[in-house]
Amino acid sequence: HYETALTTDAEGRFITVLPPGSYTVWVEPLGNCDADDPSGCFGKTRQTITFDSSRDLTFTVTERTRVQGTAVTFDKRSLGDAEVIFAATRPPIDTSVDPLPPIAEPRAFHTHANRSGTFVGYLDPGTYDVIVRPTDGSHFPRAFSRIVVKPGASAPTLAPIVVPAPVRISFNIRDAGDNPLERAYVRAYVFDTGVFREVAAAATDDAADTAGNVTLLLPPSAPSL
């Protein structure tokens, strides 16, 4: 087994010395990828090569898959300005389609919905949790969906992500001496399809009359924390 890593120059060229044999080559473009300027949104790619002498190689990278979605509230209103996170999960793709993942690690993508609740992500092949995080002060909980981006396939259809009415849980946090803990950051998780998922987070109060108090806004589909 032989493994190496290198970086291309400004012209996309590289040179390396390898023992003869078969290799799986992973190419990861490092350009910035932004939803407002997708010109640098090139995807990771994989290619298998076999050689026994010196040779010139050319690797062609393709654009990431463009995925568009919308975020709406439970009463069908557009949820504008929400943060949207495409978080890669494991396994990266359906191994019954391709037994070897096309990339070593799908990259996460962060964006925001516009005022009409529409958002766009540029993704590598892989499986993603789509996390919609409403703006602070909206009093809405987070919402989740899941999509699979397959190599060489058309963009998957992402159904509207519905942000439900929140379930409010309030409590007070104290230390061993019964003193309220101020500015403590509290996170709530659920265990879903083999992974822990953060569904809410907030800091405890530091005001004199409410010190240690915290309220979490939970989705109603989070029965066990």
Disulfide bonds with the S-S distance in Angstrom:
Cys33-Cys41 1.98
